[in-house]
Amino acid sequence: MAMHFIFSNEAVLLFDFWRVHSPTGMALSVLVVLLLAVLYEGIKVGKAKLLHKTLENLPSTTSQQLILEQDRDSTGSGSTPANSTRLRWFLCYFGQSLVHVIQVVIGYFVMLAVMSYNTWIFLGVVLGSAVGYYLAYPLLNTT
């Protein structure tokens, strides 16, 4: 395996079964890696939007929650707003964690594809990142 960038139509990408031996195969592989890079940028933006929505939907003051919780406990009610807030927080946090894991996995796939040291694959990742950034980041401003 070469430890420098090469222009070649042959490569092994990510898995042993992803062997490229032709110009057509390389073009398809570059397209797949480009789409993975676009997806990575989209997930980064989606994760930021999800965090923003989570923070927007959760109450801002915990002191009021504690007062409400103490009042509910003194009246003997079984279900409290604090419990539903905790459940919502847990579900949002769990969703954030899943999105993060997906982002990390795709990021490592893209990094390992670049580590094939194939110049075409590298250019596909760079172009995919640029296109993904161009398409995804304006979505951060929309509410």
N, CA, C and O atoms as CSV, one atom per row, in Angstrom:
chain,resi,resn,atom,element,x,y,z
A,1,MET,N,N,0.836,-1.180,0.000
A,1,MET,CA,C,0.000,0.000,0.000
A,1,MET,C,C,0.884,1.247,0.000
A,1,MET,O,O,1.818,1.361,0.794
A,2,ALA,N,N,0.583,2.149,-0.874
A,2,ALA,CA,C,1.353,3.382,-0.983
A,2,ALA,C,C,1.065,4.295,0.204
A,2,ALA,O,O,-0.065,4.376,0.686
A,3,MET,N,N,2.103,4.974,0.663
A,3,MET,CA,C,1.940,5.915,1.767
A,3,MET,C,C,2.096,7.348,1.262
A,3,MET,O,O,2.542,8.233,1.991
A,4,HIS,N,N,1.728,7.555,0.028
A,4,HIS,CA,C,1.704,8.875,-0.578
A,4,HIS,C,C,0.534,8.907,-1.557
A,4,HIS,O,O,0.050,7.860,-1.987
A,5,PHE,N,N,0.088,10.090,-1.902
A,5,PHE,CA,C,-1.066,10.195,-2.791
A,5,PHE,C,C,-0.689,9.748,-4.200
A,5,PHE,O,O,0.352,10.123,-4.740
A,6,ILE,N,N,-1.572,8.935,-4.772
A,6,ILE,CA,C,-1.355,8.438,-6.126
A,6,ILE,C,C,-2.625,8.637,-6.943
A,6,ILE,O,O,-3.732,8.604,-6.406
A,7,PHE,N,N,-2.456,8.843,-8.242
A,7,PHE,CA,C,-3.574,8.846,-9.181
A,7,PHE,C,C,-3.670,7.426,-9.731
A,7,PHE,O,O,-2.808,6.985,-10.492
A,8,SER,N,N,-4.713,6.725,-9.343
A,8,SER,CA,C,-4.864,5.353,-9.788
A,8,SER,C,C,-6.340,5.009,-9.886
A,8,SER,O,O,-7.177,5.602,-9.207
A,9,ASN,N,N,-6.644,4.046,-10.741
A,9,ASN,CA,C,-8.012,3.549,-10.854
A,9,ASN,C,C,-8.230,2.315,-10.001
A,9,ASN,O,O,-9.296,1.701,-10.053
A,10,GLU,N,N,-7.228,1.948,-9.218
A,10,GLU,CA,C,-7.335,0.770,-8.363
A,10,GLU,C,C,-7.194,1.178,-6.908
A,10,GLU,O,O,-6.310,1.953,-6.545
A,11,ALA,N,N,-8.082,0.643,-6.085
A,11,ALA,CA,C,-8.033,0.939,-4.650
A,11,ALA,C,C,-8.902,-0.064,-3.905
A,11,ALA,O,O,-9.790,-0.696,-4.477
A,12,VAL,N,N,-8.624,-0.187,-2.630
A,12,VAL,CA,C,-9.484,-0.941,-1.711
A,12,VAL,C,C,-9.955,0.071,-0.684
A,12,VAL,O,O,-9.153,0.689,0.017
A,13,LEU,N,N,-11.283,0.233,-0.606
A,13,LEU,CA,C,-11.857,1.261,0.262
A,13,LEU,C,C,-12.673,0.635,1.387
A,13,LEU,O,O,-13.592,-0.144,1.136
A,14,LEU,N,N,-12.340,0.973,2.604
A,14,LEU,CA,C,-13.078,0.660,3.825
A,14,LEU,C,C,-13.210,-0.836,4.107
A,14,LEU,O,O,-12.874,-1.281,5.204
A,15,PHE,N,N,-13.681,-1.604,3.163
A,15,PHE,CA,C,-13.904,-3.034,3.372
A,15,PHE,C,C,-13.217,-3.818,2.269
A,15,PHE,O,O,-12.964,-3.293,1.185
A,16,ASP,N,N,-12.918,-5.078,2.552
A,16,ASP,CA,C,-12.222,-5.914,1.576
A,16,ASP,C,C,-13.039,-6.109,0.303
A,16,ASP,O,O,-12.471,-6.255,-0.780
A,17,PHE,N,N,-14.367,-6.113,0.422
A,17,PHE,CA,C,-15.199,-6.326,-0.760
A,17,PHE,C,C,-15.325,-5.075,-1.635
A,17,PHE,O,O,-15.837,-5.162,-2.751
A,18,TRP,N,N,-14.873,-3.925,-1.158
A,18,TRP,CA,C,-14.966,-2.690,-1.944
A,18,TRP,C,C,-13.639,-2.473,-2.675
A,18,TRP,O,O,-12.858,-1.580,-2.346
A,19,ARG,N,N,-13.420,-3.308,-3.659
A,19,ARG,CA,C,-12.209,-3.220,-4.477
A,19,ARG,C,C,-12.565,-2.540,-5.796
A,19,ARG,O,O,-13.549,-2.887,-6.449
A,20,VAL,N,N,-11.746,-1.572,-6.169
A,20,VAL,CA,C,-11.976,-0.817,-7.398
A,20,VAL,C,C,-10.873,-1.184,-8.382
A,20,VAL,O,O,-9.687,-1.127,-8.054
A,21,HIS,N,N,-11.286,-1.570,-9.614
A,21,HIS,CA,C,-10.315,-1.999,-10.618
A,21,HIS,C,C,-10.484,-1.294,-11.951
A,21,HIS,O,O,-9.739,-1.579,-12.888
A,22,SER,N,N,-11.436,-0.390,-12.064
A,22,SER,CA,C,-11.692,0.236,-13.365
A,22,SER,C,C,-12.000,1.716,-13.185
A,22,SER,O,O,-12.327,2.157,-12.084
A,23,PRO,N,N,-11.896,2.478,-14.260
A,23,PRO,CA,C,-12.257,3.898,-14.165
A,23,PRO,C,C,-13.719,4.112,-13.777
A,23,PRO,O,O,-14.032,5.041,-13.032
A,24,THR,N,N,-14.610,3.264,-14.273
A,24,THR,CA,C,-16.024,3.374,-13.913
A,24,THR,C,C,-16.226,3.099,-12.428
A,24,THR,O,O,-16.970,3.809,-11.751
A,25,GLY,N,N,-15.562,2.071,-11.930
A,25,GLY,CA,C,-15.646,1.752,-10.509
A,25,GLY,C,C,-15.094,2.868,-9.648
A,25,GLY,O,O,-15.627,3.158,-8.577
A,26,MET,N,N,-14.013,3.503,-10.120
A,26,MET,CA,C,-13.443,4.618,-9.365
A,26,MET,C,C,-14.389,5.806,-9.367
A,26,MET,O,O,-14.550,6.472,-8.344
A,27,ALA,N,N,-15.019,6.079,-10.507
A,27,ALA,CA,C,-15.973,7.193,-10.575
A,27,ALA,C,C,-17.143,6.947,-9.627
A,27,ALA,O,O,-17.580,7.868,-8.936
A,28,LEU,N,N,-17.653,5.727,-9.584
A,28,LEU,CA,C,-18.747,5.403,-8.665
A,28,LEU,C,C,-18.298,5.486,-7.209
A,28,LEU,O,O,-19.051,5.942,-6.349
A,29,SER,N,N,-17.086,5.049,-6.938
A,29,SER,CA,C,-16.565,5.116,-5.574
A,29,SER,C,C,-16.373,6.559,-5.131
A,29,SER,O,O,-16.675,6.908,-3.990
A,30,VAL,N,N,-15.872,7.395,-6.033
A,30,VAL,CA,C,-15.720,8.814,-5.707
A,30,VAL,C,C,-17.088,9.425,-5.419
A,30,VAL,O,O,-17.231,10.227,-4.496
A,31,LEU,N,N,-18.090,9.048,-6.206
A,31,LEU,CA,C,-19.440,9.562,-5.984
A,31,LEU,C,C,-19.977,9.127,-4.622
A,31,LEU,O,O,-20.584,9.930,-3.913
A,32,VAL,N,N,-19.762,7.871,-4.252
A,32,VAL,CA,C,-20.233,7.380,-2.955
A,32,VAL,C,C,-19.534,8.114,-1.815
A,32,VAL,O,O,-20.178,8.513,-0.845
A,33,VAL,N,N,-18.232,8.291,-1.927
A,33,VAL,CA,C,-17.481,8.982,-0.874
A,33,VAL,C,C,-17.894,10.450,-0.827
A,33,VAL,O,O,-17.988,11.027,0.256
A,34,LEU,N,N,-18.140,11.060,-1.975
A,34,LEU,CA,C,-18.614,12.442,-2.029
A,34,LEU,C,C,-19.949,12.568,-1.291
A,34,LEU,O,O,-20.147,13.501,-0.513
A,35,LEU,N,N,-20.855,11.630,-1.537
A,35,LEU,CA,C,-22.152,11.657,-0.857
A,35,LEU,C,C,-22.013,11.421,0.646
A,35,LEU,O,O,-22.760,12.002,1.435
A,36,LEU,N,N,-21.069,10.579,1.046
A,36,LEU,CA,C,-20.818,10.384,2.480
A,36,LEU,C,C,-20.334,11.683,3.128
A,36,LEU,O,O,-20.733,12.014,4.244
A,37,ALA,N,N,-19.476,12.410,2.422
A,37,ALA,CA,C,-18.986,13.685,2.959
A,37,ALA,C,C,-20.112,14.712,3.043
A,37,ALA,O,O,-20.182,15.478,4.004
A,38,VAL,N,N,-20.994,14.733,2.040
A,38,VAL,CA,C,-22.151,15.637,2.082
A,38,VAL,C,C,-23.048,15.252,3.259
A,38,VAL,O,O,-23.519,16.121,3.992
A,39,LEU,N,N,-23.281,13.961,3.438
A,39,LEU,CA,C,-24.103,13.478,4.550
A,39,LEU,C,C,-23.485,13.863,5.891
A,39,LEU,O,O,-24.203,14.246,6.815
A,40,TYR,N,N,-22.179,13.765,6.004
A,40,TYR,CA,C,-21.487,14.140,7.236
A,40,TYR,C,C,-21.746,15.604,7.578
A,40,TYR,O,O,-22.050,15.929,8.726
A,41,GLU,N,N,-21.627,16.482,6.595
A,41,GLU,CA,C,-21.876,17.908,6.831
A,41,GLU,C,C,-23.348,18.143,7.194
A,41,GLU,O,O,-23.653,18.965,8.058
A,42,GLY,N,N,-24.251,17.422,6.536
A,42,GLY,CA,C,-25.671,17.547,6.851
A,42,GLY,C,C,-25.987,17.096,8.266
A,42,GLY,O,O,-26.805,17.710,8.951
A,43,ILE,N,N,-25.342,16.030,8.703
A,43,ILE,CA,C,-25.564,15.544,10.064
A,43,ILE,C,C,-25.039,16.543,11.086
A,43,ILE,O,O,-25.652,16.733,12.136
A,44,LYS,N,N,-23.910,17.184,10.789
A,44,LYS,CA,C,-23.392,18.208,11.707
A,44,LYS,C,C,-24.408,19.326,11.894
A,44,LYS,O,O,-24.639,19.783,13.014
A,45,VAL,N,N,-25.008,19.761,10.807
A,45,VAL,CA,C,-26.007,20.832,10.896
A,45,VAL,C,C,-27.262,20.323,11.603
A,45,VAL,O,O,-27.829,21.024,12.441
A,46,GLY,N,N,-27.696,19.115,11.271
A,46,GLY,CA,C,-28.862,18.543,11.928
A,46,GLY,C,C,-28.664,18.398,13.422
A,46,GLY,O,O,-29.592,18.619,14.200
A,47,LYS,N,N,-27.475,18.031,13.822
A,47,LYS,CA,C,-27.167,17.900,15.248
A,47,LYS,C,C,-27.236,19.258,15.946
A,47,LYS,O,O,-27.746,19.361,17.061
A,48,ALA,N,N,-26.728,20.285,15.298
A,48,ALA,CA,C,-26.785,21.626,15.879
A,48,ALA,C,C,-28.228,22.117,15.985
A,48,ALA,O,O,-28.609,22.726,16.985
A,49,LYS,N,N,-29.033,21.850,14.948
A,49,LYS,CA,C,-30.442,22.266,14.985
A,49,LYS,C,C,-31.202,21.504,16.061
A,49,LYS,O,O,-32.042,22.077,16.754
A,50,LEU,N,N,-30.912,20.214,16.204
A,50,LEU,CA,C,-31.567,19.407,17.230
A,50,LEU,C,C,-31.213,19.922,18.625
A,50,LEU,O,O,-32.076,19.985,19.501
A,51,LEU,N,N,-29.968,20.284,18.831
A,51,LEU,CA,C,-29.574,20.839,20.117
A,51,LEU,C,C,-30.283,22.159,20.377
A,51,LEU,O,O,-30.738,22.413,21.492
A,52,HIS,N,N,-30.379,22.997,19.358
A,52,HIS,CA,C,-31.058,24.286,19.510
A,52,HIS,C,C,-32.538,24.078,19.858
A,52,HIS,O,O,-33.063,24.743,20.752
A,53,LYS,N,N,-33.208,23.162,19.158
A,53,LYS,CA,C,-34.624,22.883,19.444
A,53,LYS,C,C,-34.792,22.316,20.849
A,53,LYS,O,O,-35.747,22.656,21.548
A,54,THR,N,N,-33.870,21.453,21.262
A,54,THR,CA,C,-33.941,20.870,22.597
A,54,THR,C,C,-33.848,21.949,23.658
A,54,THR,O,O,-34.634,21.976,24.605
A,55,LEU,N,N,-32.877,22.842,23.488
A,55,LEU,CA,C,-32.708,23.912,24.472
A,55,LEU,C,C,-33.876,24.880,24.445
A,55,LEU,O,O,-34.234,25.456,25.472
A,56,GLU,N,N,-34.473,25.062,23.269
A,56,GLU,CA,C,-35.629,25.951,23.132
A,56,GLU,C,C,-36.858,25.388,23.842
A,56,GLU,O,O,-37.624,26.135,24.451
A,57,ASN,N,N,-37.044,24.079,23.764
A,57,ASN,CA,C,-38.253,23.446,24.295
A,57,ASN,C,C,-38.193,23.178,25.791
A,57,ASN,O,O,-39.233,23.062,26.441
A,58,LEU,N,N,-37.000,23.078,26.340
A,58,LEU,CA,C,-36.906,22.799,27.766
A,58,LEU,C,C,-37.067,24.092,28.555
A,58,LEU,O,O,-36.627,25.149,28.101
A,59,PRO,N,N,-37.697,24.024,29.741
A,59,PRO,CA,C,-37.856,25.232,30.554
A,59,PRO,C,C,-36.497,25.811,30.933
A,59,PRO,O,O,-35.519,25.086,31.118
A,60,SER,N,N,-36.464,27.126,31.042
A,60,SER,CA,C,-35.183,27.784,31.302
A,60,SER,C,C,-34.834,27.848,32.781
A,60,SER,O,O,-33.656,27.931,33.126
A,61,THR,N,N,-35.817,27.810,33.654
A,61,THR,CA,C,-35.523,27.931,35.081
A,61,THR,C,C,-35.831,26.628,35.793
A,61,THR,O,O,-36.931,26.085,35.688
A,62,THR,N,N,-34.853,26.144,36.509
A,62,THR,CA,C,-35.065,24.916,37.275
A,62,THR,C,C,-35.631,25.211,38.647
A,62,THR,O,O,-36.223,24.330,39.270
A,63,SER,N,N,-35.464,26.425,39.131
A,63,SER,CA,C,-35.994,26.742,40.462
A,63,SER,C,C,-37.515,26.665,40.463
A,63,SER,O,O,-38.113,26.186,41.426
A,64,GLN,N,N,-38.146,27.136,39.385
A,64,GLN,CA,C,-39.599,27.044,39.292
A,64,GLN,C,C,-40.034,25.586,39.230
A,64,GLN,O,O,-41.073,25.224,39.782
A,65,GLN,N,N,-39.245,24.746,38.558
A,65,GLN,CA,C,-39.580,23.324,38.491
A,65,GLN,C,C,-39.540,22.701,39.881
A,65,GLN,O,O,-40.412,21.909,40.238
A,66,LEU,N,N,-38.518,23.064,40.667
A,66,LEU,CA,C,-38.408,22.502,42.008
A,66,LEU,C,C,-39.578,22.928,42.888
A,66,LEU,O,O,-40.089,22.129,43.672
A,67,ILE,N,N,-39.996,24.165,42.763
A,67,ILE,CA,C,-41.136,24.650,43.544
A,67,ILE,C,C,-42.398,23.889,43.143
A,67,ILE,O,O,-43.171,23.453,43.997
A,68,LEU,N,N,-42.597,23.736,41.828
A,68,LEU,CA,C,-43.765,22.992,41.356
A,68,LEU,C,C,-43.726,21.551,41.822
A,68,LEU,O,O,-44.752,20.988,42.202
A,69,GLU,N,N,-42.539,20.949,41.794
A,69,GLU,CA,C,-42.411,19.561,42.201
A,69,GLU,C,C,-42.726,19.406,43.686
A,69,GLU,O,O,-43.402,18.455,44.078
A,70,GLN,N,N,-42.248,20.322,44.506
A,70,GLN,CA,C,-42.525,20.252,45.942
A,70,GLN,C,C,-44.007,20.456,46.212
A,70,GLN,O,O,-44.573,19.787,47.076
A,71,ASP,N,N,-44.651,21.376,45.483
A,71,ASP,CA,C,-46.081,21.596,45.660
A,71,ASP,C,C,-46.867,20.346,45.270
A,71,ASP,O,O,-47.807,19.966,45.968
A,72,ARG,N,N,-46.500,19.714,44.182
A,72,ARG,CA,C,-47.208,18.513,43.732
A,72,ARG,C,C,-47.022,17.368,44.720
A,72,ARG,O,O,-47.961,16.626,45.007
A,73,ASP,N,N,-45.795,17.230,45.240
A,73,ASP,CA,C,-45.544,16.170,46.217
A,73,ASP,C,C,-46.365,16.374,47.483
A,73,ASP,O,O,-46.822,15.404,48.088
A,74,SER,N,N,-46.557,17.618,47.888
A,74,SER,CA,C,-47.319,17.881,49.107
A,74,SER,C,C,-48.807,17.620,48.902
A,74,SER,O,O,-49.518,17.311,49.859
A,75,THR,N,N,-49.295,17.743,47.645
A,75,THR,CA,C,-50.711,17.480,47.393
A,75,THR,C,C,-50.960,16.006,47.119
A,75,THR,O,O,-52.112,15.573,47.111
A,76,GLY,N,N,-49.903,15.219,46.891
A,76,GLY,CA,C,-50.077,13.790,46.711
A,76,GLY,C,C,-50.325,13.387,45.268
A,76,GLY,O,O,-50.715,12.245,45.026
A,77,SER,N,N,-50.122,14.251,44.316
A,77,SER,CA,C,-50.319,13.904,42.912
A,77,SER,C,C,-49.196,12.984,42.453
A,77,SER,O,O,-48.036,13.186,42.815
A,78,GLY,N,N,-49.537,11.977,41.660
A,78,GLY,CA,C,-48.544,11.006,41.207
A,78,GLY,C,C,-47.694,11.495,40.055
A,78,GLY,O,O,-46.502,11.191,40.006
A,79,SER,N,N,-48.255,12.229,39.145
A,79,SER,CA,C,-47.527,12.687,37.969
A,79,SER,C,C,-47.195,14.160,38.113
A,79,SER,O,O,-48.078,14.982,38.359
A,80,THR,N,N,-45.936,14.489,37.962
A,80,THR,CA,C,-45.517,15.876,38.116
A,80,THR,C,C,-44.991,16.409,36.791
A,80,THR,O,O,-44.524,15.646,35.946
A,81,PRO,N,N,-45.071,17.726,36.616
A,81,PRO,CA,C,-44.468,18.316,35.418
A,81,PRO,C,C,-42.964,18.096,35.372
A,81,PRO,O,O,-42.378,18.025,34.291
A,82,ALA,N,N,-42.335,17.988,36.536
A,82,ALA,CA,C,-40.893,17.774,36.572
A,82,ALA,C,C,-40.540,16.413,35.981
A,82,ALA,O,O,-39.524,16.270,35.301
A,83,ASN,N,N,-41.396,15.398,36.245
A,83,ASN,CA,C,-41.143,14.073,35.681
A,83,ASN,C,C,-41.261,14.092,34.160
A,83,ASN,O,O,-40.443,13.488,33.466
A,84,SER,N,N,-42.267,14.777,33.644
A,84,SER,CA,C,-42.400,14.831,32.184
A,84,SER,C,C,-41.264,15.645,31.565
A,84,SER,O,O,-40.818,15.353,30.455
A,85,THR,N,N,-40.801,16.661,32.282
A,85,THR,CA,C,-39.659,17.444,31.795
A,85,THR,C,C,-38.412,16.589,31.776
A,85,THR,O,O,-37.627,16.655,30.830
A,86,ARG,N,N,-38.219,15.785,32.814
A,86,ARG,CA,C,-37.055,14.886,32.840
A,86,ARG,C,C,-37.124,13.861,31.716
A,86,ARG,O,O,-36.112,13.550,31.088
A,87,LEU,N,N,-38.317,13.341,31.467
A,87,LEU,CA,C,-38.472,12.366,30.385
A,87,LEU,C,C,-38.170,13.012,29.041
A,87,LEU,O,O,-37.468,12.426,28.217
A,88,ARG,N,N,-38.695,14.215,28.810
A,88,ARG,CA,C,-38.404,14.925,27.556
A,88,ARG,C,C,-36.918,15.192,27.421
A,88,ARG,O,O,-36.345,15.021,26.345
A,89,TRP,N,N,-36.287,15.614,28.522
A,89,TRP,CA,C,-34.854,15.874,28.493
A,89,TRP,C,C,-34.090,14.598,28.165
A,89,TRP,O,O,-33.162,14.621,27.356
A,90,PHE,N,N,-34.474,13.481,28.788
A,90,PHE,CA,C,-33.804,12.212,28.537
A,90,PHE,C,C,-33.949,11.798,27.079
A,90,PHE,O,O,-32.969,11.385,26.459
A,91,LEU,N,N,-35.155,11.901,26.517
A,91,LEU,CA,C,-35.366,11.523,25.126
A,91,LEU,C,C,-34.576,12.407,24.165
A,91,LEU,O,O,-34.007,11.917,23.189
A,92,CYS,N,N,-34.542,13.706,24.443
A,92,CYS,CA,C,-33.755,14.619,23.604
A,92,CYS,C,C,-32.271,14.303,23.705
A,92,CYS,O,O,-31.559,14.305,22.701
A,93,TYR,N,N,-31.815,14.033,24.907
A,93,TYR,CA,C,-30.405,13.705,25.124
A,93,TYR,C,C,-30.049,12.387,24.442
A,93,TYR,O,O,-28.975,12.260,23.854
A,94,PHE,N,N,-30.943,11.413,24.519
A,94,PHE,CA,C,-30.731,10.122,23.862
A,94,PHE,C,C,-30.668,10.312,22.340
A,94,PHE,O,O,-29.824,9.713,21.674
A,95,GLY,N,N,-31.560,11.147,21.794
A,95,GLY,CA,C,-31.535,11.443,20.358
A,95,GLY,C,C,-30.238,12.122,19.956
A,95,GLY,O,O,-29.652,11.788,18.926
A,96,GLN,N,N,-29.783,13.078,20.769
A,96,GLN,CA,C,-28.504,13.744,20.500
A,96,GLN,C,C,-27.365,12.723,20.484
A,96,GLN,O,O,-26.475,12.794,19.636
A,97,SER,N,N,-27.396,11.786,21.414
A,97,SER,CA,C,-26.342,10.774,21.484
A,97,SER,C,C,-26.335,9.885,20.254
A,97,SER,O,O,-25.273,9.563,19.721
A,98,LEU,N,N,-27.519,9.486,19.800
A,98,LEU,CA,C,-27.588,8.654,18.595
A,98,LEU,C,C,-27.079,9.396,17.366
A,98,LEU,O,O,-26.340,8.833,16.558
A,99,VAL,N,N,-27.467,10.641,17.226
A,99,VAL,CA,C,-26.994,11.443,16.094
A,99,VAL,C,C,-25.485,11.603,16.159
A,99,VAL,O,O,-24.813,11.581,15.129
A,100,HIS,N,N,-24.945,11.766,17.371
A,100,HIS,CA,C,-23.503,11.902,17.525
A,100,HIS,C,C,-22.776,10.629,17.088
A,100,HIS,O,O,-21.756,10.698,16.403
A,101,VAL,N,N,-23.300,9.474,17.483
A,101,VAL,CA,C,-22.679,8.202,17.103
A,101,VAL,C,C,-22.682,8.051,15.584
A,101,VAL,O,O,-21.678,7.640,15.002
A,102,ILE,N,N,-23.793,8.376,14.943
A,102,ILE,CA,C,-23.875,8.292,13.489
A,102,ILE,C,C,-22.865,9.238,12.845
A,102,ILE,O,O,-22.206,8.881,11.869
A,103,GLN,N,N,-22.750,10.438,13.392
A,103,GLN,CA,C,-21.794,11.412,12.858
A,103,GLN,C,C,-20.359,10.887,12.985
A,103,GLN,O,O,-19.570,11.015,12.049
A,104,VAL,N,N,-20.024,10.309,14.116
A,104,VAL,CA,C,-18.669,9.792,14.324
A,104,VAL,C,C,-18.375,8.645,13.366
A,104,VAL,O,O,-17.293,8.599,12.781
A,105,VAL,N,N,-19.310,7.725,13.194
A,105,VAL,CA,C,-19.099,6.583,12.304
A,105,VAL,C,C,-18.884,7.059,10.870
A,105,VAL,O,O,-17.952,6.606,10.204
A,106,ILE,N,N,-19.723,7.955,10.391
A,106,ILE,CA,C,-19.566,8.453,9.025
A,106,ILE,C,C,-18.260,9.231,8.894
A,106,ILE,O,O,-17.577,9.127,7.875
A,107,GLY,N,N,-17.910,10.005,9.913
A,107,GLY,CA,C,-16.650,10.740,9.885
A,107,GLY,C,C,-15.445,9.823,9.782
A,107,GLY,O,O,-14.513,10.098,9.025
A,108,TYR,N,N,-15.459,8.728,10.543
A,108,TYR,CA,C,-14.355,7.770,10.457
A,108,TYR,C,C,-14.339,7.062,9.106
A,108,TYR,O,O,-13.261,6.801,8.571
A,109,PHE,N,N,-15.501,6.744,8.540
A,109,PHE,CA,C,-15.523,6.146,7.206
A,109,PHE,C,C,-14.880,7.072,6.184
A,109,PHE,O,O,-14.089,6.634,5.349
A,110,VAL,N,N,-15.226,8.358,6.254
A,110,VAL,CA,C,-14.662,9.333,5.319
A,110,VAL,C,C,-13.152,9.441,5.536
A,110,VAL,O,O,-12.391,9.492,4.570
A,111,MET,N,N,-12.717,9.477,6.792
A,111,MET,CA,C,-11.288,9.562,7.078
A,111,MET,C,C,-10.541,8.332,6.564
A,111,MET,O,O,-9.466,8.458,5.977
A,112,LEU,N,N,-11.105,7.150,6.781
A,112,LEU,CA,C,-10.447,5.937,6.316
A,112,LEU,C,C,-10.415,5.868,4.786
A,112,LEU,O,O,-9.473,5.323,4.210
A,113,ALA,N,N,-11.426,6.410,4.137
A,113,ALA,CA,C,-11.401,6.454,2.666
A,113,ALA,C,C,-10.254,7.340,2.186
A,113,ALA,O,O,-9.558,6.997,1.230
A,114,VAL,N,N,-10.058,8.473,2.847
A,114,VAL,CA,C,-8.941,9.358,2.480
A,114,VAL,C,C,-7.617,8.650,2.728
A,114,VAL,O,O,-6.655,8.863,1.990
A,115,MET,N,N,-7.557,7.822,3.745
A,115,MET,CA,C,-6.314,7.122,4.060
A,115,MET,C,C,-5.970,6.029,3.056
A,115,MET,O,O,-4.954,5.350,3.212
A,116,SER,N,N,-6.791,5.846,2.035
A,116,SER,CA,C,-6.402,4.960,0.931
A,116,SER,C,C,-5.324,5.629,0.087
A,116,SER,O,O,-4.697,4.984,-0.754
A,117,TYR,N,N,-5.110,6.923,0.313
A,117,TYR,CA,C,-4.113,7.730,-0.398
A,117,TYR,C,C,-4.372,7.779,-1.896
A,117,TYR,O,O,-3.453,7.984,-2.689
A,118,ASN,N,N,-5.606,7.593,-2.271
A,118,ASN,CA,C,-5.976,7.741,-3.668
A,118,ASN,C,C,-6.412,9.190,-3.874
A,118,ASN,O,O,-7.302,9.681,-3.181
A,119,THR,N,N,-5.788,9.860,-4.819
A,119,THR,CA,C,-6.053,11.282,-5.038
A,119,THR,C,C,-7.493,11.515,-5.457
A,119,THR,O,O,-8.092,12.511,-5.049
A,120,TRP,N,N,-8.065,10.633,-6.255
A,120,TRP,CA,C,-9.456,10.805,-6.697
A,120,TRP,C,C,-10.411,10.744,-5.512
A,120,TRP,O,O,-11.341,11.545,-5.413
A,121,ILE,N,N,-10.178,9.796,-4.619
A,121,ILE,CA,C,-11.020,9.667,-3.424
A,121,ILE,C,C,-10.866,10.907,-2.551
A,121,ILE,O,O,-11.854,11.432,-2.038
A,122,PHE,N,N,-9.637,11.375,-2.381
A,122,PHE,CA,C,-9.379,12.574,-1.591
A,122,PHE,C,C,-10.126,13.774,-2.176
A,122,PHE,O,O,-10.765,14.528,-1.442
A,123,LEU,N,N,-10.045,13.947,-3.484
A,123,LEU,CA,C,-10.738,15.067,-4.124
A,123,LEU,C,C,-12.258,14.932,-3.982
A,123,LEU,O,O,-12.961,15.933,-3.842
A,124,GLY,N,N,-12.761,13.698,-4.019
A,124,GLY,CA,C,-14.191,13.474,-3.795
A,124,GLY,C,C,-14.623,13.885,-2.401
A,124,GLY,O,O,-15.692,14.469,-2.229
A,125,VAL,N,N,-13.795,13.584,-1.398
A,125,VAL,CA,C,-14.110,13.974,-0.016
A,125,VAL,C,C,-14.074,15.493,0.128
A,125,VAL,O,O,-14.954,16.083,0.753
A,126,VAL,N,N,-13.061,16.115,-0.448
A,126,VAL,CA,C,-12.951,17.578,-0.350
A,126,VAL,C,C,-14.140,18.243,-1.039
A,126,VAL,O,O,-14.746,19.163,-0.488
A,127,LEU,N,N,-14.472,17.783,-2.233
A,127,LEU,CA,C,-15.613,18.349,-2.954
A,127,LEU,C,C,-16.921,18.081,-2.211
A,127,LEU,O,O,-17.782,18.957,-2.132
A,128,GLY,N,N,-17.071,16.874,-1.669
A,128,GLY,CA,C,-18.273,16.543,-0.901
A,128,GLY,C,C,-18.417,17.400,0.343
A,128,GLY,O,O,-19.522,17.828,0.679
A,129,SER,N,N,-17.318,17.654,1.027
A,129,SER,CA,C,-17.370,18.523,2.205
A,129,SER,C,C,-17.755,19.940,1.816
A,129,SER,O,O,-18.543,20.585,2.508
A,130,ALA,N,N,-17.205,20.426,0.712
A,130,ALA,CA,C,-17.528,21.781,0.259
A,130,ALA,C,C,-18.996,21.886,-0.135
A,130,ALA,O,O,-19.678,22.839,0.243
A,131,VAL,N,N,-19.479,20.909,-0.892
A,131,VAL,CA,C,-20.886,20.928,-1.321
A,131,VAL,C,C,-21.808,20.772,-0.116
A,131,VAL,O,O,-22.820,21.466,-0.017
A,132,GLY,N,N,-21.468,19.868,0.797
A,132,GLY,CA,C,-22.280,19.675,1.993
A,132,GLY,C,C,-22.350,20.923,2.848
A,132,GLY,O,O,-23.413,21.277,3.357
A,133,TYR,N,N,-21.222,21.586,3.003
A,133,TYR,CA,C,-21.198,22.833,3.772
A,133,TYR,C,C,-22.046,23.888,3.080
A,133,TYR,O,O,-22.821,24.592,3.728
A,134,TYR,N,N,-21.900,23.996,1.767
A,134,TYR,CA,C,-22.638,24.999,0.993
A,134,TYR,C,C,-24.149,24.769,1.085
A,134,TYR,O,O,-24.920,25.723,1.193
A,135,LEU,N,N,-24.566,23.507,1.041
A,135,LEU,CA,C,-25.990,23.189,1.067
A,135,LEU,C,C,-26.588,23.212,2.471
A,135,LEU,O,O,-27.737,23.617,2.644
A,136,ALA,N,N,-25.833,22.787,3.464
A,136,ALA,CA,C,-26.399,22.554,4.791
A,136,ALA,C,C,-26.364,23.780,5.706
A,136,ALA,O,O,-27.318,24.005,6.452
A,137,TYR,N,N,-25.333,24.548,5.673
A,137,TYR,CA,C,-25.202,25.603,6.665
A,137,TYR,C,C,-26.215,26.738,6.537
A,137,TYR,O,O,-26.533,27.351,7.556
A,138,PRO,N,N,-26.741,27.057,5.362
A,138,PRO,CA,C,-27.836,28.034,5.346
A,138,PRO,C,C,-29.069,27.555,6.107
A,138,PRO,O,O,-29.887,28.370,6.533
A,139,LEU,N,N,-29.210,26.245,6.283
A,139,LEU,CA,C,-30.356,25.705,7.013
A,139,LEU,C,C,-30.301,26.041,8.498
A,139,LEU,O,O,-31.322,25.971,9.181
A,140,LEU,N,N,-29.130,26.405,9.006
A,140,LEU,CA,C,-29.022,26.777,10.411
A,140,LEU,C,C,-29.797,28.052,10.720
A,140,LEU,O,O,-30.283,28.225,11.838
A,141,ASN,N,N,-29.914,28.933,9.753
A,141,ASN,CA,C,-30.597,30.205,9.972
A,141,ASN,C,C,-32.111,30.084,9.944
A,141,ASN,O,O,-32.811,30.958,10.454
A,142,THR,N,N,-32.631,29.000,9.348
A,142,THR,CA,C,-34.073,28.814,9.312
A,142,THR,C,C,-34.567,28.293,10.645
A,142,THR,O,O,-33.892,27.494,11.294
A,143,THR,N,N,-35.736,28.741,11.053
A,143,THR,CA,C,-36.265,28.318,12.347
A,143,THR,C,C,-37.431,27.398,12.194
A,143,THR,O,O,-37.997,26.948,13.190
